[in-house]
């Protein structure tokens, strides 16, 4: 497991149950997550923990919109915008520090010279991320207490039928 993720999970567990020293929940991270140069880990109380690949590259882009002229800096925000797996929260986290720069970035991506993030950003997200606005979002990953984990481990399992 990645040390940054372990520290994040430990902090979440400690906030939920101070002094909790139980082992961290174990699971394997996907290769694309492990191969990314940078990954942002974001916890939202409504949707749980989300991982955003190449977040460092996007932070660079929104700090310096001239980077949009480079292919990799165009492809990454385009994939964030078009991906059904990326929440609008991820884009808002990137655009909030400098909405004017966000307007430049998305204006160039969309080939709209008068694009303004404060004016057009919400409608852009609603168009590309409609399901996040139309349907309640269920958590993807959430830290659980020892009690909940124990109940989950001891719950009767359904047997899969033999093929």
N, C-alpha and C positions, 0 to 999 in steps of 0.2 A: 504494500500500500504506500502511496505517496506521503511523505512527511507532512506536507502542507495540509493535505486532506485529513490526516490523522489528527493534527492539531485543531483543525476546524471542528471535526466531529467531537473531540474531547471538550472543546469550549461549549459546543451546543449541549452536550450531555451535562456539563457542569452548570450551565445556566438553567437547564430544566430540573436538575436535581443536584444541588451543590454538594460537593464531597463524594460524588459517585465515582468509584474506582473500578467499576466493572469493565471487562474487556470491551473494546470497540466492536461494533458489529462488523463481521467480515464479509467481504465480497470482492470479486475481481473487477477491476476497472477495464473498460474496453481499450483495445490497442490505439484507436484514433485519439483517445483522451491522453494516453501515455505518450504518444508520439508528438502531440502538439507542443510548440515552443512555449506557449503560455496558456493557462486555463484560469478563468475566473470561477470561483465558487461563490454562489449567491444563495442565501437562505431567505425565502419569503414565507411568512407564517401561513399563507393560504395555499401555496403550491409546493412547498418543501424546498429541497436542495436542488439547484440546477448548476450544471457545468457549462461554461461558455468557452469554446476553443478559440485560440488565437486572439484573446481579448487584448493582449499587449499591442498587437499590430493595429487593432481598431482604436485603442487609446492614442497611439501615435498618429493615426489618420485624423481623428477628430481634433487633435491638438495642432496638426499641420495638414490642412486640407489639400495642399499642393501634391501630397503623396498619392492622391486619387489618380494621377496620371500613370502610376505604375500598376501593372496588371494585377498583382497579388492584392494590392490595396483596393482595387475595384471589386475583385471577385469575393473577397471576404464579407464586406457589408451587403453585397447583393445576396450572398447565400444566407446571411442572417435575416434579411428581409423576406426572402422567398421560402425559407424552411418552415415547415409546419411544426418542427420540434423546438424552435427558438421562440421564446416568449417575447411579447413586446416590452416586457420589463427589461430585458437585456439591452434592447436598443435605447430605451429611455435612460438607463444607467450610463450609457455611452454619450448620449446627447445632452444630458442635463448640465454637465460642467461648462459647456460653451455652445448654446443653441445657435449662435450665428455661424460658427464653424460647421455645425451639423447641417445647417441650411445649405452651405456651400457644397458639402460632401454629397448630400442627397440631390441637390440641384444638378450637379454634374452627372451623378449616376442616372438620374431620370431624364437628363437633357432638358431641364426646365430652368431657364435663366432667372425667373422671378421666384424660385422656391424659397420659402422661409420656414425654418423648422417651427418657430412659435406659432406661425399662422397655419401651416399645412401639415405639420408632423402628425397630429392626432388623426386626421382623416387618412393619411398615408398608412399609418399603423392599422386603422380600422379596415382599410381595403385589403391589405396584405395579411393581416392577422385576425380576420373576422371571427374565427372560431374562439379565440381567446376573449373576445368581447361578447359573443353570442351564447356561449355555454359556460357553466361553472367549471373551473379548472380543479382537478383533483391533484393532491400532492404526488410528486414523483418519488421523492425520498424524504423521509422524516426521521429524526432521532426518536427513539422510544425509551421508556423507562425500563428498569430491570424487571418490574412486575409484568409489563406488557410483553417483553421479550420472552420471559419464562412461560407465560400463557401460550405464546405462539409456538415455542419449542415443544410444549406438552400437548398441544391440540391434536385430536385424532386426525389422521391423514386418510384421505380417500385413496384407495388403491387403484392404480391404472389397470384397465383390462389388458390381459395378455393378447398380443397380436396373433 
